[in-house]
Amino acid sequence: MMEDLSLHFLDIAENAAAAGASHILIAVDEDEGRDLMTFRAEDDGRGMTEEEKGRALDPFYTTKGKKTGLGLPLLAQTAEQSGGALTLESAPGSGTTVTASFRFSHFDRPPLTKMAETLMTLVFGHPGIEIRYRHRRNGKDFHWTSRPAAGGMVRPDAILKVRRALRAGLSRIGAS
């Protein structure tokens, strides 16, 4: 289990980038009243065959030339240990959608505390990919979209601007 849910989200988004995605949507919904937290990542990457999809939760299966592929299996385990579940939708040429749900108050649910930093890692690590982020916390919404950098080059002043925007938006809805 990863210490912070944002690290799971980073791993899923990195998978999307590796699959050739040019657009990634990350959506988080925290609803304490319903005792539910959901996370959804959608991408327009290459997608998975039925065989790949069927094996995606096997920790000893990966398409990346390594010996293990722990991202999805660990996220599924975390969701299940937190009273939730993971679903995976994918087809070749249609991208992939990963949805994980967690019981919000479950003592095994890792915290979600580093989303601004996670998003910055994605945005500046993959400047050619558009990252859309939606976060709802107890009915309050925050939406943010990156702008792919021309030629993959990031201007230094953009880092501070993005950090301020993400932190202000998350703070406004009571998220970290």
N, C-alpha and C positions, 0 to 999 in steps of 0.2 A: 504494500500500500504506500502511495506517495503521501508526503506530509501535508501537502496543500492541493486542493482540487485544481487550482490553476495549472499545476504541473501536468496533470492528466490532459487538460485542455490544450496545453502547449504541445504535448506529444501527438495528439490527434490532428492538430493543425499542421504540424511538421509532416505527418504522413500525407496529408492533403497536398502540401507543397511538393513532396517527393513524387506524388502521383500526377504532377503536371497541372495542378489547379491554377487558374488565373483569378478566381474569386473564391473566397472562403467566408462563410457566415458563421459566427459564433453567437449563440443565444443562450442566456442564462435567465431563469425565472425562479426567484426565491419567494415563496409564499408561506410565511409562518402560520397564518390562519388555517391553511389547509395542511400544514405540516409536510410541505412538499417542496423540493428543489429539483428543477430539471435543467439539463444541459443538452444543447443540440449543436452539432457542427455539420454544416452542409458544404460540399465543395463541387466544383465542376471538373474534377480530375478524370483520370482514365476509367475509374470505376473498377469493380471486381467481377470476375467470373463467378458462377455459382459455386465452383470448387473452392476458389479463394475465399468467398464469403462464408462457406461452410466450415472452413478451417481457420478463419480469422481470430477466433477466440482460443485457439490452441497455442499455448505459450512456446511450443517447440516448432511453430510454423512461422515463416517470414518470407516475403518476396524480396527482401533487401540484401540477400547474400550473407546474412549473419546466421548464427545457430539458433537464435531465439527471437521472438517478436512479442515482447511483453506488454506493449502499450494497451491494446484493446483487452487482453485477458485481465490485466491489473485493474483497468477501469470497470470492467464487468464485475470483478470480485469486490471492489470497493462499493459499487452500487448495491450489490446483493447483500453485503455485510451491513449496509446502511438502510436496509428495508426497501430497496428499490430494485431496478432492473436495467439492462442495457438492450437496445434494439439496434439493428444494423440493416440499412437498406442500401443496395448498390447494384449497378448493372454496368457492363462494359459501355463506355462512351457516355454514360449518364451521371457520372460522379458518385459520391457516397454521402449518406447521412447517418450520423451516429447520434443516438439519443440515449442519455442516461438519466435515470431518476433516483432520487434519494429521499428518505424520510428526513425532513429538515432538522428535527430535534434529536435524531438518533445519535447516541454517544459515539458510535464508530464512524460517523461522517466526518471526514477531514474538513478543516475550515477552508473558506474561500477568501484569501487575504491578499493575494498578489496579482490581481487581474491587470492593473495598469502596467506593471513590469512585464507580465506575460505578453500582453498585447504589444508593448514596445519591442520586445524580443522578436515577435513575429513580423511586425511592420518593418523594422530596420534590418532584420535578418533576411527578409524576402521583399525588397523594395519594389519589385515588379508585380507583386500580387495585391489585389484589392482585398482588404480585410474589412468586413462589416461586423460590427459588434452591437448587440442589443442586450440590455440587462434590465430586467424588471425586478424590483424588490418591493413587495407588499403594495403593489399597485402603482408605484412610481417608476417611470421609464427613463432610460438613458440610451440614446442611439449615437453611434459614431462610425464613420467610415474613413479608411485611409485613402490616400490618393497615390496610386503607383508612381514612383519616382521615374522621371524621364531618364532613359539610359541606365536605370538601376542606381543612380547616384543620389545620395541623401545629403542635403545641405545641413551643416552643423546646427543652424538655428532651428531647424525643424524638430530636432530631438527635444529641446526644451518646450517648444510649442505643443507637441503631441503629449508630453508628460503632463503638462498643466491641464490640457483639455480632458485627458482621461481621468486624472485625479479629481478635478472639479466635478465632472459628470458623475463619477462614482460616489463621491462625497455627498452630492446633492440628493441622491436616492438612498443614502445610508449604507452604501456598500463600500468595501475597501478596495 
